[in-house]
């Protein structure tokens, strides 16, 4: 079978950038960098078939003169003539994903179209569209492989377990798959990064001359922040990978001197992270590491941060979220604001650059912005991110405020656009967030 797996373009909607002062615009985050691990894992699962992975993000970064999406997809279809076309979907790229599958169906209605990824997992009903044949939820390499094999054998879709089939009556769930799949240990599949050689030069962040790749050490999250979809995607469970599996994968990635740990929180199990970095040092693995680490973890366990720094940790993404304890409690962050300052001190002591992220509620007024600006100025970090507190579909926050949402254009669900009514005028609200991006130490953006 010929299978074409497509990573959609990123959404260009960014009201923070649009309304920001000119001197702030160079610092505002414009794009997510990194390979699509999900598609690469799917590709590894069906390696016995003729598989092509195409990264639209990488293509547009590589060549800004790349033709519009419809023309680009038509070129791919003409070249590869797939039997199956699949897309991975996050909320802000939902529209592009449907656009891709519409082009596929117009080109050849016989091509089986499949949607997966985060948005498909949390919001499958959104895919009740004639351009989508099948929706697969969750960690699904085994389901996708089973789908491909059975489809090749002419098995009817409704008889293939573990999928959602689009019918005239809507999405129909097939019987539960009996396949047992341990995504982090026994059945872990190393992503097939060979599919991305064309775009490797575009996977660079923070002014680094070297390409970076993603690698995950865990799935899910033990915390339950109201605005986050990661823990709800995994139903509150947390799964830790095997240390030796990670060491093997790290040793296989010579083309990527920079490794971004793609975990919700990399430091959860201290015994695990301690052993992993012992093995990294023993194996002489020399890489620059980027991680997501909570402020309270750094503040309470400076010895862990010191060890990670010695093993190559150079950049940390830290969700400060707010400077007010009452807001953090409302978000169920479970990390008091006092830990933000202490975490900055610990990271700086170990020469680790921090990307500190704040989320701005839609009800902030002039005094709230002034208070945050003062706090951020007194606690500057090398990189800083100031984004909109967004009710992402599938989150607790979305359930809490769904009646307050006034903009349902999924392209704007990327944390750079308020989709609820703001207390300040819409333009001023985004302009003030844009101004905050000037409050940091560094001159790059990550």
Long-range contacts (C-beta under 8 A, 24 or more apart in sequence): 1-49, 1-50, 1-83, 1-84, 1-148, 1-151, 1-152, 2-49, 2-50, 2-52, 2-80, 2-81, 2-82, 2-83, 2-84, 3-46, 3-49, 3-50, 3-51, 3-52, 3-82, 3-83, 3-84, 3-85, 3-86, 3-148, 4-52, 4-54, 4-76, 4-77, 4-80, 4-82, 4-84, 4-85, 4-86, 5-39, 5-42, 5-43, 5-51, 5-52, 5-53, 5-54, 5-85, 5-86, 5-87, 5-88, 6-39, 6-53, 6-54, 6-56, 6-73, 6-76, 6-85, 6-86, 6-87, 6-88, 6-100, 7-36, 7-39, 7-53, 7-54, 7-55, 7-56, 7-57, 7-58, 7-87, 7-88, 8-56, 8-57, 8-87, 8-88, 8-89, 8-93, 8-96, 8-97, 8-100, 9-56, 9-57, 9-60, 9-69, 9-93, 9-96, 10-57, 10-92, 10-93, 10-414, 11-92, 11-93, 11-95, 11-96, 11-411, 11-412, 11-414, 12-411, 13-92, 13-409, 13-411, 13-412, 13-414, 13-416, 13-417, 14-414, 14-416, 14-417, 15-412, 15-416, 15-417, 15-418, 15-426, 15-430, 16-386, 16-387, 16-388, 16-416, 16-417, 16-430, 16-433, 16-434, 16-437, 17-416, 17-434, 18-430, 19-427, 19-428, 19-430, 19-431, 19-434, 20-430, 20-431, 20-433, 20-434, 20-435, 20-437, 21-431, 21-434, 21-435, 21-438, 23-438, 24-434, 24-435, 24-437, 24-438, 25-434, 26-445, 27-437, 27-438, 27-440, 27-445, 28-434, 28-437, 28-445, 29-385, 29-416, 29-445, 29-446, 30-445, 31-57, 31-61, 32-57, 33-202, 33-203, 33-204, 33-205, 33-212, 34-203, 34-212, 34-213, 34-214, 34-260, 34-262, 35-191, 35-193, 35-196, 35-199, 35-203, 35-213, 35-214, 36-88, 37-191, 37-214, 37-216, 37-262, 38-88, 38-116, 38-117, 39-86, 39-88, 39-195, 40-191, 40-192, 40-193, 40-195, 40-196, 41-141, 41-189, 41-191, 41-192, 42-86, 42-116, 42-140, 42-141, 42-144, 43-191, 43-192, 43-195, 44-141, 44-189, 44-190, 44-191, 44-192, 45-141, 45-142, 45-144, 45-145, 45-189, 46-144, 46-145, 46-148, 47-192, 49-148, 51-195, 52-76, 52-80, 52-82, 52-195, 53-192, 53-195, 53-196, 55-196, 55-198, 55-199, 56-96, 57-202, 58-196, 58-198, 58-199, 58-202, 58-203, 59-198, 59-199, 61-199, 61-202, 62-198, 62-199, 62-201, 62-202, 69-96, 69-99, 69-100, 69-103, 70-99, 70-103, 73-100, 73-103, 73-104, 74-103, 74-107, 77-103, 77-104, 77-107, 77-108, 77-111, 82-111, 83-111, 83-112, 83-151, 83-152, 84-111, 84-112, 84-113, 84-114, 84-148, 84-151, 85-111, 85-112, 85-113, 85-114, 86-113, 86-114, 86-115, 86-116, 86-144, 87-114, 87-115, 87-116, 87-117, 88-116, 88-117, 89-115, 89-116, 89-117, 89-118, 89-119, 89-120, 90-117, 90-118, 90-119, 91-118, 91-119, 91-123, 91-392, 91-393, 91-410, 91-413, 91-414, 92-410, 92-411, 92-412, 92-413, 92-414, 94-119, 94-126, 94-410, 94-411, 95-409, 95-410, 95-411, 98-129, 98-131, 98-132, 101-129, 101-131, 101-132, 102-131, 104-131, 105-130, 105-131, 112-151, 114-144, 114-147, 116-140, 116-144, 118-229, 118-233, 118-394, 119-393, 119-394, 121-233, 121-394, 122-229, 122-232, 122-233, 122-393, 122-394, 123-393, 123-394, 124-164, 124-171, 125-171, 126-393, 127-164, 127-166, 127-171, 128-166, 128-170, 128-171, 129-166, 130-166, 132-166, 133-157, 133-165, 133-166, 134-163, 134-164, 134-165, 134-166, 135-163, 135-164, 135-166, 135-171, 136-162, 136-163, 136-164, 137-164, 138-233, 139-181, 139-183, 139-219, 141-181, 141-183, 141-189, 142-177, 142-179, 142-181, 142-187, 143-177, 143-179, 143-181, 146-177, 146-179, 183-219, 183-239, 184-218, 184-219, 184-239, 184-240, 184-241, 184-242, 185-241, 185-242, 185-245, 188-241, 188-242, 188-245, 190-248, 190-249, 190-252, 193-253, 193-255, 193-256, 200-255, 200-256, 203-256, 204-258, 205-258, 205-260, 205-290, 205-446, 206-315, 206-383, 206-444, 206-445, 206-446, 207-444, 208-258, 208-288, 210-256, 210-257, 210-258, 210-288, 211-255, 211-256, 211-257, 211-258, 212-256, 212-257, 212-258, 212-259, 212-260, 212-290, 213-253, 213-256, 213-258, 213-259, 213-260, 214-259, 214-260, 214-261, 214-262, 215-246, 215-249, 215-250, 215-253, 215-259, 215-260, 215-261, 215-262, 216-241, 216-261, 216-262, 216-263, 217-241, 217-246, 217-261, 217-263, 217-266, 217-272, 217-276, 218-263, 218-264, 218-265, 218-266, 218-268, 220-264, 221-264, 221-265, 222-265, 222-268, 223-264, 223-265, 223-294, 223-332, 223-333, 223-334, 224-332, 224-396, 225-321, 225-331, 225-332, 225-333, 226-330, 226-331, 226-332, 226-395, 226-396, 226-397, 226-400, 227-331, 227-359, 227-389, 227-390, 227-391, 227-392, 227-395, 227-396, 227-397, 228-264, 228-395, 229-392, 229-393, 229-394, 229-395, 230-264, 231-264, 232-394, 232-395, 232-396, 233-394, 238-268, 240-268, 240-269, 240-272, 243-272, 243-275, 243-276, 243-279, 244-279, 246-276, 247-276, 247-279, 247-280, 247-283, 247-285, 250-280, 250-283, 250-285, 250-287, 251-283, 251-285, 253-287, 256-287, 257-287, 257-288, 258-287, 258-288, 258-289, 258-290, 259-287, 259-288, 259-289, 259-290, 260-289, 260-290, 260-291, 261-289, 261-290, 261-291, 261-292, 263-291, 263-292, 264-292, 265-292, 265-293, 265-294, 265-297, 266-291, 266-292, 266-293, 267-291, 267-293, 267-294, 267-297, 267-301, 267-304, 267-308, 270-301, 270-304, 273-304, 273-308, 274-304, 274-307, 277-307, 277-308, 277-310, 277-311, 280-311, 280-312, 281-310, 281-311, 285-312, 286-312, 287-312, 288-312, 288-314, 288-315, 289-313, 289-314, 289-315, 290-314, 290-315, 290-316, 290-317, 291-315, 291-316, 291-317, 292-316, 292-317, 292-318, 292-319, 293-317, 293-318, 293-343, 294-318, 294-319, 294-335, 295-319, 295-320, 295-335, 295-339, 295-340, 295-342, 295-343, 296-334, 296-335, 296-336, 296-339, 296-343, 298-339, 298-342, 298-343, 298-346, 298-347, 299-338, 299-339, 299-342, 299-343, 299-346, 300-339, 302-346, 302-349, 305-346, 305-347, 305-350, 305-352, 306-350, 308-350, 308-352, 309-350, 309-351, 309-352, 313-350, 313-352, 314-351, 314-352, 314-353, 315-352, 315-353, 315-354, 315-355, 315-383, 315-446, 316-347, 316-352, 316-353, 316-354, 316-355, 317-355, 317-357, 318-343, 318-347, 318-354, 318-355, 318-356, 318-357, 318-381, 319-357, 320-356, 320-357, 320-358, 321-357, 321-358, 321-359, 322-358, 322-359, 323-358, 323-371, 323-372, 323-375, 323-376, 327-361, 331-359, 331-397, 332-396, 340-379, 341-379, 344-379, 344-381, 353-381, 353-382, 353-383, 353-442, 354-381, 354-382, 354-383, 355-381, 355-382, 355-383, 355-384, 355-385, 355-446, 356-381, 356-383, 356-384, 356-385, 356-440, 357-384, 357-385, 357-386, 357-387, 358-384, 358-385, 358-386, 358-387, 358-436, 359-387, 359-388, 359-389, 359-390, 359-415, 360-386, 360-387, 360-388, 360-389, 360-433, 360-436, 361-389, 362-388, 362-389, 362-418, 362-420, 362-421, 362-422, 362-423, 362-429, 363-422, 363-423, 364-422, 364-423, 364-424, 364-429, 364-432, 365-423, 365-424, 366-424, 366-432, 369-432, 369-436, 372-436, 373-435, 373-436, 373-439, 376-436, 376-439, 376-440, 377-439, 380-439, 380-440, 380-441, 381-440, 381-441, 381-442, 382-440, 382-441, 382-442, 383-440, 383-442, 383-444, 383-445, 383-446, 384-436, 384-437, 384-439, 384-440, 385-437, 386-433, 386-436, 386-437, 387-415, 387-416, 387-433, 388-415, 388-416, 388-417, 388-418, 388-433, 390-414, 390-415, 390-417, 390-418, 390-419, 391-419, 391-420
